[in-house]
Amino acid sequence: MNTGPTVSSSVPLDLAARLALVAEATDRHAARTDRAAEFPVDALDALRRTGLLGLLIPRRYGGLGGGVSDLLAATQTLGRSDMSVAMIFAMHCQQASALVRYGNERLRKELLPKTAAGEIYLASVTTEAGKGGHLLSAQAQLNDSGADLVIDRFAPIVTGGMHADGFLITMRSPQAATANEVSLVYAHRDQLTLTDSGEWQPMGMRASHSIALKLTGSIPGHQVVGEHGEFHEIATEIFGPLAHLGWSAAWLGTAAGALSRVLRLLRSPAGRERFDLTSELLLTRISRSRRRLDAVHALLRQTATTVESGADLSLPARQLQLNSLKITASEECFAAVDDLVTALGLRHGYLKDSPTRLELALRDLRSAALNYSNDRLHLADGRLALRDQGVTFA
């Protein structure tokens, strides 16, 4: 049985310093990238320079050798500055982990040292028109020309696609008889022709620049990740778990950063003059916000422990835990910030120029329930719960 993402606590002690450099670049440009719906190039450059693109890559390939706990800590830290940057980072690490665990040795030797050196930022291509982000099916089919695999793929959402150096792409396997025989392939940017379409003008997550993209080209056969038609294993062991863990860490970091800024404002001399810190209503709303975040943090840590244990993640109770994390984090982090908006009122809760940045956090977090729809997960959880009559827990 595959044991899932690598576990390690051996990341160098300067991880905090690396993250501080990225956060500094992020903070410097966050207002502009949000306003213009522009990809955070400066933050990505900082991720490249600091080696953080290699966080989950083993040391033998030049990476930092980190594991799930390191990913969550880093993503939460970045989320305090900008949720878009945190999500971009977490999704890249998800792709890198898939290459580490399922790439053949030739592909790992070609890609992992360059990724660890900051030369390859990885984007994910899993969405398709008509199926959304559903991982376990594909419409577009790989064409096996005999010498190469031919890619002709449209995706309505590719986060950071126009800035990526490489792509992990899901497609129906060359000989597939059904939509569920899905393969994962790697394609380098210079192996593809990229055509973007439409304009990225969302409510929130504006700096993620998650545009529609057409990808065409051909790749050699060794760039299949895992076995043809067996992507469901990668989805169960890597893509699903690291998506739910990484996204939840980004959402938690964003909400925690918002609460921290609110508390600093309230405790400042100006805040003490403006707000009544003995108000029972204010204190209750702050308490409610903090309780929501503590609950998400506890579920995040427990789910990470499950994933790090190497347990079989396909069992219903563990799938339910992973899905519960995503649903709970997406709803509670948004609600926590919404509580703060109500607590602080129009000036510091709703206006763009407040140092609390609650308005931005609320817009960004509104996307969380839509990012792989909670409604879809509830349907899956209902089916899973029927298979767990004893109501066991992961």
N, C-alpha and C positions, 0 to 999 in steps of 0.2 A: 504494500500500500504506500502511496506517495504521502510523505509526512508534511506537506504544505510548505509555507514560506520558511526560510532559514531563521533560526532563533540565535540571537547573539546579543551580548551586552558589552561587546569589546570595542565599540566605536571610540575613537580617540577622545581625550578629554576636551579637545578644542571644538567639539560639535557646537557648543553654545556660541562660541566666537564666530564660527562659520555662519550660523543662523543669524547672528546679529548683523553681519555684513549684508546678508540678503534682505533682512527686515529694514535696514537703513535705506537700501536702494528702493525697496518697495514703498516705504513711507514717503520718500522724496517725490515719487511720481504717481502715487495712487490716485490723487484727485484728478490729474490729467488723464490717466488711462481710463478711469471711470467716465469722465465727462465725454471723452472722444470715442468710447467703446473700442479702445486700442489695446492690442496685446502688450503685456508688460515686458518689453524687450530688456530693459535695464535689470529687472529682477531675474530674468532668465540668464543674462550675462553673469550676474552674481552667483547664481546656482552653478553655472559652468565653472567659474573661477575657483569657487570654494570646494569643488569636488562633490557637492551634495547630490549631483545627478547619479553618482556612484554609491549612494548610501547603502543600498541593499546588494551591491555587487561584492562578491568575496574578495578578500585581500590578494589572493593569488592572481587575480585579474587586474589588480590596481585599485580596487574599490575600498570603501570604508568598512566593509564587513558587518554592516548593521543588520538588525532584525526588526520584527514587528514593533516592539516597544520603542525602538529608536525612530521608526517611521511615524508612529503616533505622536511622540514628543515633538518631532520636527514639524509635523503638519499643524499641530495645535499652535506652535510658536508662530508659524507663518500666517495662520488664520487670524491671529491677533492684529496683524498688519493689514492683510488683504485676503479675503476669502478666495478670490480668483487665483491668486498666486499659490495659495495652499492647495487648491484643487488641481491646478496644473502640475504641481510637484507630486502630489499623491498619485495622480493617474500615471505620470511618467514612471514612478517607482513600481506601480502595479505591472506595467509593461516590462520593466527591467527584471522583475522577479520571475515573470513567465519565461523570459529568455534564460535566466540562470537555471531554472528547474527543468525546462522542457526543450531548450535549444540543443541541437546536436553539438558535438565538440568543435567541429569546424566553424559553425555559426557563432558559438560562444567565443572562440579565439578571435574571430573577425570583429565582433561587436562589443564585447564587454570591456576590454581595455580602453577602447575609444569612448565608450559611454562613461566609464569611470573618470577619464581625463576631461570630461566636459564637452567632448566633440559631438556627441549624439544625444539630442533631446528626442524622446520617443512620443509619438501620438497614437491614440487608439482609434481604430475605424471599426465600429461594431454596429452603428445605427444604419437602418435602411428605411426608405419610405414604405409605409404600410405596416411595419413591425416595430418601429421605434427602436429602443435599445435592447430588445429581447435577445439574450445572448445565445440561446440554444437552437436557433434556426437561422437560415440564410437563404436569400433569393438569388443573388448573383452567383454564378458558378465559375470556378477556376477552369480554364481551358488548358489541357495538357497537350502542348504542341509536339511533344517527343523530346525536344531539347530543353525547353523552358516551360514555365507555367505562366499563362497569360492572364493578366488582371484587367478587368473592366468593371469598375465599381463606383457607384454613387452613394454618398452618405450625407444625410441632411444636417448632421451635426458632427463636426470634428474639432474638438478643442485644440486650439493652437496649431491647426493644420498647416497654415501657410508659413509657419515658423519652424516646423519640425524637420529634423534631419533624417528620421526614419519612421516607419509606420508598422504597427502590427494590425493586420487586416483579417477579419473573419469573412469566409466565403464558403459556398457549398463545394464540397469536394469534387474533383474531376469526374469520378464515376458514381457520384451520389444518385440514389434513386428517390430519396426523400429530402425535405428541407432541413431535417435534423442531423444530417451527415455533414457536419461543419468542420472545416479546417482553419487553422490559424497560420498565416504566412507573414514573414517579414519582408518589407521592401524598403530599400534605401531611396532617398529623395531623387538621386540622379538616375534611378531605374524607372522613374515614373514621369508622366506628364500630369501636372496638377491644374485643374481648372476650377476656380471658385465661382460661386453663383449666389446672388442675393446680397443683402446687407445685414450685418449683425447689429440690431438695435433693440436689445432686450430691456426689460425693467431693471434687472440686477445682473450680477455676474458679467458685467459689461467688458471687463478686461480679459475674460477668458477667450474672447474672440472665437466662439464656437460656430464656425461658418459651415455652409454646405460645400461639399467638395466632390469633384469627379476625379478619379484616379485611374489612369490607364498605363500599361507597361508590361514588362515581362521580367521574371526572376528565375534564377537557377533552382533546381529541385531541392538543394540542401537548405533553402531558406524556409522550408516548411518547419513550423515549430510544433513539436510533438508528432503524433501520427495522423495521417490523413483521416478525416472523418471523426476524430476522437477529441475534438475541442471541448466536449462536455466535461472531460476530466480536468482540463485546465481551468474551465469555468468554475467547477466545484472546488478545486484545491487552491486556486490563485485569484482568478479574476473576481469572482463573487466575494470571497472573504476580504480581499484587500480593497475592493471598491467600498464595501460597507464600512470597514474599519477606517480607511483613509478619508472618505467623505465625512463620516461622523466626527473624526478628529478635526477636520477643517471647520465644520459647523460649530463644534464646541469651542474651538479656539476663537472663532469670530464672536460668538456670544460672550465668552469669558473676557475678551478684549473690550467689548462694549460695556460690560458690567464694571470692569476695572476703571475705565475712563469715567464712568458715571460716579463711582465712589471717590475717585480723585477730585472730581469737580465738587462734589458735595462737601468734602473735607477741606477744600481750599478756602482761603479767606473770603473770596468772592462768593463761593457757594454757601458759606455759612450765613452770609448776609441775605442771600436770595431765598434760601430754602430753610424751612423749619425742621431741623434734624430730630426734633422730638415728636413730629407728627406721626400718629399711629398709622394713618393711611400710607404715608411714604415708607415707613419702616416695614409695614406688612408687604407692600409691593416689592421692596428690595429683597425681603426674605423669600417671597414666592419665586422671584427670579433666580436667586442663589440655589434654592431647593431644586429647581428644574435642572440646573447645570450639574449639581452634585449627583443627581440621579443618572443623568446621561454619562457622567464621568465613571460612575460605578459600573454601569452596564458596558461601557466601552472597555474598561479594564478586565471585566469578567469574560467578555467575548474574546478579547486578545489572548487571555490565558487559555481559552478553549482552542484557538487557532494555533497558538505556540506549542500546545501539548502534543501535536502530531496525531490527534484523534481523527477518526473517520468523519469528515465533515459532511458526508452525504446523508447521515442519519437524520430522521425527522427532527428530533429535539435540537440538534445543532444547527440545522437549517433554520428552524424557528427562531433560535437565539440570534443568528446573524440578521435575519429579516427584522426581528424585533428591534435590534440595535438601530438599523437604518430608519425604521418608521419612528421610533421614539426620539432619536436624535434630531431628525428633521422637524418633528412637530414641537418638541420641547425647547430646542434652541431658538426657534422662531418666536415661540410664545414668551420665552424669557426676555427677549429684546422688546417684544410688544409690551410687556409689563413695564419695562423701563421707559418706553415712550410715553405711556400713560402717566407714570409716576412723575416725570420731569415736565410734561406739558409741552406747549407749542415751541417755545424758544429753544430749549435744549433737547427736546425729544423729537421734533419734527423738521426743523429747519436744517438745510444742508451745511450751513457755516458753523454749526455747533462743534466744539472740540470733542464732544462725545461720539460723533459720527454714527449716531443711532439710525439716522435716515438711510445711510448706505448699508449698514448691517441688516436692517429690516428688509430692504430691497433684495440684497444678496440671498438672505436666508429664505425668502419666499420661494426660491427655486428648489429648495431642498426636497420638499414633498413631491415635486414634479420630476426630479432627476431620478429616473427609473421609478415610475409612479407608485406611490403608496397604495393606490387602489389595486394595482396589479399584484403587489406583494401581499396584500390582505387576501386576495383570491388564492394565491399560492399557499399562504399560511392556513387557510381554511382546509385545503386538501391535506396538507401535512399534518394538521392537528387530528384529522380523522384517522390517520395512521398511527397515532401515539395515544392509544386508549388509556394507557396508564398515567398519562400526563407527567412524563418524566422531564427532567431538566438537564441541560448540557453541563 
